[in-house]
Amino acid sequence: MTMGLRSRFFAATYDRQMRSTERAGLADMRKGLLANATGDVLEIGGGTGGNLGYYGPAVGSLVVTEPEVAMVKRLQAHVREQRPGTTVLRAPAEDLPFEDDSFDTVVSTLVLCGVDDQPRSLREIRRVLRPTGKFLFLEHVRSEDPKLAKHQDKMNWLNRAVVCCNCNRPTVHGMASAGFELDSLEHTDLPKSPKFVRPMVIGVAHVPSTAPRANGADVATGANGA
Ligand SMILES: C[S@@+](CC[C@H](N)C(=O)[O-])C[C@H]1O[C@@H](n2cnc3c(N)ncnc32)[C@H](O)[C@@H]1O
């Protein structure tokens, strides 16, 4: 299957593929996480719009980015039905079309497993977050159990072929390397899914005010360290 055909197939079947997982608990996990979203919110890799119904009144504006055309079409249809006024933009997480410090909250659910360049995507999230901003994530990740992690490595080719993502990324370590500090972290399981995609994390992170900014500027002085 070509990449184009595969991504069209993925988009066309995504909601159906996820239905029993959502009902078995993923929908409640989304709801719990997104209760933390406030102010100007950016969601990356929004897919078909699975989170749209869970944003509450504390959200002032909502922008959802998504790189795949076939997903964007479905996302736009769901925005019209569920949350008119949401801005939808076609963009990858590696190259977000926003100024530095644009958002109070950035949301990523089941995305960092599939981006082409995770360190670059995390740097971009950090760049567009305001200094007081929060990063809300729900991601399936590499298991902390070495035996299961090895099984994930073995099965990753299948996961890549079927759902276009890597099930074995140490995403929480990636966040720490990108300068994020955790406010909360829950290790849980993606319901109704094969063992090798089950390990999941849900949490909230921020960038400490003492950390150098993602663009090289120093927070305390505002000076650019380039
Ligand atoms: C498993 S789906 C998750 C969709 C949605 N976030 C959700 O929670 O249902 C992964 C999404 O990430 C998108 N994606 C793939 N590569 C990406 C990238 N480089 N930047 C941002 N999103 C990407 C895919 O097109 C897809 O919509």
PDBQT file of the ligand as one rigid body, heavy atoms in Angstrom, charges set to zero:
ROOT
HETATM    1  C1  LIG A 301      -3.428   7.709  16.383  1.00  0.00    +0.000 C 
HETATM    2  S1  LIG A 301      -3.915   9.164  15.589  1.00  0.00    +0.000 S 
HETATM    3  C2  LIG A 301      -4.511  10.145  16.978  1.00  0.00    +0.000 C 
HETATM    4  C3  LIG A 301      -5.524  11.166  16.579  1.00  0.00    +0.000 C 
HETATM    5  C4  LIG A 301      -6.070  12.004  17.724  1.00  0.00    +0.000 C 
HETATM    6  N1  LIG A 301      -5.041  12.813  18.323  1.00  0.00    +0.000 N 
HETATM    7  C5  LIG A 301      -6.747  11.153  18.756  1.00  0.00    +0.000 C 
HETATM    8  O1  LIG A 301      -6.424  11.261  19.938  1.00  0.00    +0.000 OA
HETATM    9  O2  LIG A 301      -7.647  10.398  18.376  1.00  0.00    +0.000 OA
HETATM   10  C6  LIG A 301      -2.368   9.951  15.220  1.00  0.00    +0.000 C 
HETATM   11  C7  LIG A 301      -2.534  11.271  14.511  1.00  0.00    +0.000 C 
HETATM   12  O3  LIG A 301      -1.253  11.908  14.401  1.00  0.00    +0.000 OA
HETATM   13  C8  LIG A 301      -1.169  12.450  13.110  1.00  0.00    +0.000 C 
HETATM   14  N2  LIG A 301       0.246  12.654  12.743  1.00  0.00    +0.000 N 
HETATM   15  C9  LIG A 301       1.071  11.847  12.051  1.00  0.00    +0.000 A 
HETATM   16  N3  LIG A 301       2.272  12.421  11.860  1.00  0.00    +0.000 NA
HETATM   17  C10 LIG A 301       2.204  13.629  12.458  1.00  0.00    +0.000 A 
HETATM   18  C11 LIG A 301       3.119  14.717  12.598  1.00  0.00    +0.000 A 
HETATM   19  N4  LIG A 301       4.344  14.657  12.109  1.00  0.00    +0.000 N 
HETATM   20  N5  LIG A 301       2.686  15.815  13.259  1.00  0.00    +0.000 NA
HETATM   21  C12 LIG A 301       1.435  15.872  13.792  1.00  0.00    +0.000 A 
HETATM   22  N6  LIG A 301       0.539  14.883  13.683  1.00  0.00    +0.000 NA
HETATM   23  C13 LIG A 301       0.918  13.773  13.040  1.00  0.00    +0.000 A 
HETATM   24  C14 LIG A 301      -1.858  11.442  12.237  1.00  0.00    +0.000 C 
HETATM   25  O4  LIG A 301      -2.210  11.958  10.971  1.00  0.00    +0.000 OA
HETATM   26  C15 LIG A 301      -3.057  11.106  13.103  1.00  0.00    +0.000 C 
HETATM   27  O5  LIG A 301      -4.111  11.988  12.898  1.00  0.00    +0.000 OA
ENDROOT
TORSDOF 0
